[in-house]
């Protein structure tokens, strides 16, 4: 009896000692783990301020980067867009597809190439509709779009036609430039309206955007354009290492001219070897499943060329190179 009691006592003592030791060890280990974690955070995690340019221009016009409020206004947008990585990365990817369409239209119309970044900040190069019912890449409201020649009705909305909307934006920007003789003010007036900018210049007795005291949105507007221009042109300086094959490639297409009614665009798509989803992707200006066309207008409908369904083949031999860089990527 005594033997059993002694044995029981010994066993329980061992269990308590081992268990207690394990608990102490676990506590120490957990403590060390937390310490190591926080040490790792402190030694490994780094956030750097963005690199500020020593000089900068917009459409060939000087940006007074040494003026404190200009520098700080630009830095705000650089920080916002550099560290909002998902949004900025997606905009860069889309730009690779859409800038090749926008750039030649700007050039043809004598509008500086920098204005492609205006479309980028307006919509992120998506066919979005704002709370004010501004629509498309260039964010035209209906009256302004119609003023500059865009057809906007129940079946057709050319604000969603990248070619025609870019033409309309060129005409709008040139009209503003003729008023101010300054592209930076023309850009600001795209956001605020030409009359609003004109009144601000007159009441504040200045002739430059950078010296104007404006509403929050317009005061940030040109700086946002400049920030996206800097990041897009020198992405690795801001931590973006995107390969060509990471971008969204342009997809070659042909155009089918139509001057009659199309009663069913789903059937029209099938007849042209694609589905309705693809037809809408390439022609978002078609707003319903039919095109009545009572006036017998001539429309151009885009149809992707064969090979559009093989994503990897759309990049070519430079797929492994960095975007906006001449070297190959090795990770």
C-alpha positions as CSV (number, residue, x, y, z in Angstrom):
1,X,0.0,0.0,0.0
2,X,2.8,2.4,1.0
3,X,4.7,1.3,-2.0
4,X,1.8,2.2,-4.4
5,X,1.4,5.5,-2.7
6,X,5.1,6.3,-3.0
7,X,5.1,5.3,-6.7
8,X,2.0,7.5,-7.3
9,X,3.6,10.4,-5.6
10,X,6.8,10.0,-7.7
11,X,4.8,9.8,-11.0
12,X,2.7,12.9,-10.2
13,X,5.8,14.8,-9.2
14,X,7.5,13.9,-12.5
15,X,4.4,14.9,-14.4
16,X,4.1,18.3,-12.6
17,X,7.8,19.0,-13.0
18,X,7.8,18.1,-16.8
19,X,4.5,19.9,-17.3
20,X,5.7,23.0,-15.5
21,X,9.0,22.9,-17.3
22,X,7.1,22.7,-20.6
23,X,4.9,25.6,-19.6
24,X,7.9,27.7,-18.6
25,X,9.8,26.7,-21.9
26,X,6.7,27.5,-23.9
27,X,6.4,30.9,-22.2
28,X,10.1,31.6,-22.8
29,X,9.8,30.4,-26.4
30,X,6.7,32.5,-27.0
31,X,8.4,35.5,-25.5
32,X,11.5,35.0,-27.6
33,X,9.3,34.6,-30.7
34,X,7.6,37.9,-30.0
35,X,10.9,39.5,-29.4
36,X,12.3,38.1,-32.6
37,X,9.2,39.1,-34.5
38,X,9.5,42.7,-33.4
39,X,13.2,42.8,-34.0
40,X,12.6,41.4,-37.5
41,X,10.0,44.1,-38.1
42,X,12.3,46.8,-36.9
43,X,15.3,45.6,-38.8
44,X,13.6,44.5,-42.0
45,X,10.6,46.7,-42.6
46,X,11.4,50.0,-44.4
47,X,9.3,52.7,-45.9
48,X,11.1,55.3,-48.0
49,X,9.9,58.6,-49.2
50,X,9.6,58.9,-53.0
51,X,12.3,60.4,-55.1
52,X,11.5,63.9,-56.1
53,X,12.6,65.2,-59.5
54,X,15.0,68.2,-59.7
55,X,13.1,69.6,-62.7
56,X,9.8,68.7,-64.4
57,X,7.6,69.9,-67.3
58,X,4.1,69.3,-68.5
59,X,3.5,69.6,-72.2
60,X,6.8,71.4,-72.5
61,X,5.7,74.0,-69.9
62,X,8.0,74.3,-66.8
63,X,6.7,73.1,-63.4
64,X,8.2,75.4,-60.7
65,X,9.2,72.4,-58.6
66,X,11.3,74.5,-56.2
67,X,8.2,76.4,-54.9
68,X,7.3,74.8,-51.6
69,X,3.6,74.3,-52.3
70,X,4.3,72.9,-55.8
71,X,6.9,70.5,-54.5
72,X,4.6,69.4,-51.6
73,X,1.5,69.1,-53.9
74,X,3.4,66.9,-56.2
75,X,4.9,64.8,-53.4
76,X,1.4,64.2,-52.0
77,X,0.3,62.6,-55.3
78,X,3.5,60.7,-55.8
79,X,3.2,59.2,-52.3
80,X,-0.5,58.4,-52.8
81,X,-0.1,56.7,-56.1
82,X,3.3,55.0,-55.3
83,X,1.9,53.3,-52.2
84,X,-1.6,52.6,-53.6
85,X,0.1,49.8,-55.4
86,X,-2.9,47.8,-56.7
87,X,-4.5,50.8,-58.3
88,X,-1.3,52.2,-59.9
89,X,-0.2,48.8,-61.1
90,X,-3.5,48.2,-62.8
91,X,-3.4,51.6,-64.5
92,X,0.1,50.8,-65.8
93,X,-1.1,47.4,-67.1
94,X,-4.1,49.0,-68.9
95,X,-2.0,51.8,-70.3
96,X,0.1,49.3,-72.2
97,X,-3.0,48.3,-74.1
98,X,-4.7,51.6,-74.6
99,X,-2.0,54.2,-74.9
100,X,-1.0,52.9,-78.4
101,X,-4.5,53.9,-79.5
102,X,-4.6,57.2,-77.7
103,X,-1.1,58.5,-78.6
104,X,-1.5,58.7,-82.4
105,X,-4.8,60.5,-82.1
106,X,-3.2,63.1,-79.8
107,X,-0.3,63.5,-82.2
108,X,-2.6,63.8,-85.2
109,X,-4.5,66.6,-83.5
110,X,-1.5,68.5,-82.3
111,X,-2.2,67.8,-78.6
112,X,0.8,67.1,-76.4
113,X,1.4,63.5,-75.5
114,X,1.3,64.2,-71.8
115,X,-2.5,64.4,-72.0
116,X,-2.8,60.6,-72.2
117,X,-2.1,60.8,-68.4
118,X,-5.2,63.0,-68.1
119,X,-7.3,60.1,-69.4
120,X,-5.5,57.8,-67.0
121,X,-6.4,59.8,-63.9
122,X,-9.9,60.6,-65.1
123,X,-11.0,57.0,-65.4
124,X,-8.1,54.6,-64.8
125,X,-8.6,53.7,-68.5
126,X,-11.9,52.0,-67.6
127,X,-15.3,52.7,-69.0
128,X,-16.7,54.0,-65.8
129,X,-19.7,56.3,-65.1
130,X,-19.2,58.9,-62.4
131,X,-21.8,60.1,-59.8
132,X,-22.2,63.1,-62.1
133,X,-22.9,60.8,-65.1
134,X,-19.6,61.5,-66.8
135,X,-18.7,58.5,-68.8
136,X,-15.9,56.7,-70.6
137,X,-12.2,57.0,-70.6
138,X,-12.3,60.8,-70.9
139,X,-15.3,61.2,-68.6
140,X,-17.6,63.4,-70.8
141,X,-21.0,64.4,-69.4
142,X,-23.7,64.1,-72.1
143,X,-24.0,67.8,-73.1
144,X,-20.2,68.3,-73.5
145,X,-19.9,65.0,-75.4
146,X,-22.6,66.1,-77.8
147,X,-21.1,69.5,-78.1
148,X,-17.9,67.9,-79.4
149,X,-19.5,65.6,-81.8
150,X,-20.2,62.4,-79.9
151,X,-23.5,60.5,-80.6
152,X,-25.2,59.7,-77.3
153,X,-28.6,58.0,-77.3
154,X,-30.2,54.8,-76.0
155,X,-28.4,52.5,-78.5
156,X,-25.2,54.3,-79.1
157,X,-22.9,56.2,-76.7
158,X,-19.7,57.2,-78.3
159,X,-18.3,58.4,-75.0
160,X,-17.4,54.7,-74.7
161,X,-15.7,54.7,-78.1
162,X,-12.0,55.3,-77.4
163,X,-11.2,56.6,-80.8
164,X,-14.1,59.0,-81.1
165,X,-13.9,60.1,-77.4
166,X,-10.2,60.8,-77.8
167,X,-10.9,62.9,-80.8
168,X,-13.6,64.8,-78.9
169,X,-11.2,65.3,-76.0
170,X,-8.6,66.7,-78.4
171,X,-11.0,69.3,-79.7
172,X,-12.1,70.2,-76.1
173,X,-8.5,70.6,-75.0
174,X,-7.5,72.7,-78.1
175,X,-10.5,74.9,-77.4
176,X,-9.3,75.5,-73.9
177,X,-5.8,76.1,-75.1
178,X,-6.9,78.8,-77.5
179,X,-8.5,80.5,-74.5
180,X,-5.5,80.4,-72.1
181,X,-2.6,79.8,-74.5
182,X,-1.3,77.4,-71.8
183,X,-1.6,73.6,-71.7
184,X,-1.5,73.4,-67.9
185,X,-4.5,75.7,-67.6
186,X,-6.2,73.8,-70.4
187,X,-5.7,70.6,-68.3
188,X,-7.1,72.3,-65.1
189,X,-10.1,73.6,-67.1
190,X,-10.8,70.0,-68.2
191,X,-11.6,69.4,-64.5
192,X,-13.0,72.7,-63.4
193,X,-14.4,74.1,-66.6
194,X,-12.9,76.9,-68.6
195,X,-15.2,79.6,-67.1
196,X,-14.2,78.5,-63.5
197,X,-10.5,78.7,-64.3
198,X,-10.9,82.0,-66.1
199,X,-12.7,83.6,-63.1
200,X,-10.0,82.3,-60.7
201,X,-7.3,83.8,-62.8
202,X,-9.0,87.1,-63.0
203,X,-10.0,87.4,-59.3
204,X,-6.6,86.1,-58.0
205,X,-4.7,88.3,-60.6
206,X,-2.3,85.6,-61.8
207,X,-1.7,83.8,-65.0
208,X,-0.5,80.4,-63.9
209,X,-2.2,77.3,-62.5
210,X,0.5,76.7,-59.9
211,X,-0.2,80.1,-58.2
212,X,-4.0,79.6,-58.1
213,X,-5.8,78.8,-54.8
214,X,-8.5,76.3,-56.0
215,X,-10.9,73.7,-54.8
216,X,-9.4,70.5,-53.4
217,X,-10.0,68.4,-56.6
218,X,-8.7,70.9,-59.1
219,X,-5.8,71.9,-56.9
220,X,-4.6,68.3,-57.0
221,X,-5.6,67.6,-60.6
222,X,-2.4,68.5,-62.5
223,X,-0.2,67.1,-59.8
224,X,-2.0,63.7,-60.2
225,X,-1.2,63.8,-63.9
226,X,2.4,64.6,-63.2
227,X,2.7,61.9,-60.6
228,X,1.3,59.2,-62.9
229,X,3.6,60.5,-65.7
230,X,6.7,60.1,-63.5
231,X,5.7,56.6,-62.2
232,X,4.8,55.4,-65.7
233,X,8.0,56.7,-67.3
234,X,10.4,55.5,-64.6
235,X,8.6,52.7,-62.8
236,X,11.6,51.1,-61.1
237,X,12.4,54.3,-59.3
238,X,9.1,53.9,-57.5
239,X,9.5,50.2,-56.9
240,X,7.4,48.9,-59.8
241,X,9.2,46.0,-61.6
242,X,6.7,44.9,-64.2
243,X,7.7,42.7,-67.1
244,X,6.2,43.2,-70.6
245,X,4.4,39.9,-70.1
246,X,2.8,41.2,-66.9
247,X,1.1,44.0,-68.9
248,X,-2.3,43.9,-70.7
249,X,-1.3,43.5,-74.3
250,X,-2.9,45.3,-77.2
251,X,-5.1,42.9,-79.2
252,X,-5.1,43.3,-83.0
253,X,-8.5,43.8,-84.5
254,X,-10.2,44.5,-87.8
255,X,-13.1,46.8,-88.4
256,X,-16.4,45.8,-90.0
257,X,-18.3,48.7,-91.5
258,X,-22.1,48.7,-91.0
259,X,-24.6,51.1,-92.4
260,X,-27.8,49.0,-91.9
261,X,-29.8,47.8,-89.0
262,X,-28.5,45.0,-86.9
263,X,-31.5,43.4,-85.2
264,X,-29.5,41.1,-83.0
265,X,-25.9,41.8,-82.0
266,X,-25.6,38.4,-80.3
267,X,-26.2,36.8,-83.7
268,X,-23.9,39.4,-85.4
269,X,-21.1,38.4,-83.0
270,X,-21.6,34.7,-83.8
271,X,-21.5,35.4,-87.5
272,X,-18.2,37.1,-87.1
273,X,-16.6,34.2,-85.1
274,X,-16.8,35.7,-81.6
275,X,-19.3,35.8,-78.7
276,X,-21.3,38.7,-77.5
277,X,-19.0,39.2,-74.5
278,X,-16.0,39.9,-76.8
279,X,-18.1,42.1,-79.1
280,X,-19.0,44.3,-76.1
281,X,-15.4,44.3,-74.8
282,X,-14.2,45.7,-78.2
283,X,-17.3,47.9,-78.8
284,X,-18.6,49.2,-75.4
285,X,-20.3,52.1,-77.2
286,X,-23.0,49.6,-78.4
287,X,-25.4,50.0,-75.5
288,X,-28.1,47.5,-76.3
289,X,-28.4,44.2,-78.1
290,X,-29.4,45.9,-81.4
291,X,-28.4,48.7,-83.6
292,X,-31.5,50.2,-85.3
293,X,-29.6,52.8,-87.4
294,X,-32.7,54.5,-88.9
295,X,-30.5,57.2,-90.4
296,X,-28.3,54.7,-92.2
297,X,-25.1,56.0,-90.6
298,X,-21.8,54.3,-91.1
299,X,-20.4,52.6,-88.0
300,X,-17.1,50.7,-87.6
301,X,-17.4,47.7,-85.3
302,X,-14.1,46.2,-84.1
303,X,-13.6,42.4,-84.3
304,X,-10.4,40.8,-82.9
305,X,-8.2,39.1,-85.4
306,X,-7.4,35.4,-85.1
307,X,-5.0,34.6,-82.3
308,X,-6.7,36.9,-79.7
309,X,-7.4,33.9,-77.6
310,X,-3.7,32.9,-77.1
311,X,-2.6,35.4,-74.4
312,X,1.1,34.5,-74.3
313,X,1.6,35.0,-78.1
314,X,0.4,38.6,-77.9
315,X,3.7,39.9,-76.3
316,X,6.3,38.8,-78.8
317,X,10.0,38.2,-78.1
318,X,10.4,41.0,-75.5
319,X,8.0,39.4,-73.0
320,X,10.7,38.9,-70.3
321,X,12.0,42.5,-70.4
322,X,11.1,45.1,-67.8
323,X,8.4,47.6,-68.9
324,X,10.2,50.9,-69.7
325,X,13.6,49.2,-69.3
326,X,16.0,47.6,-71.8
327,X,17.3,44.8,-69.6
328,X,15.9,41.3,-69.0
329,X,14.5,40.4,-65.6
330,X,16.2,37.8,-63.6
331,X,14.7,36.8,-60.2
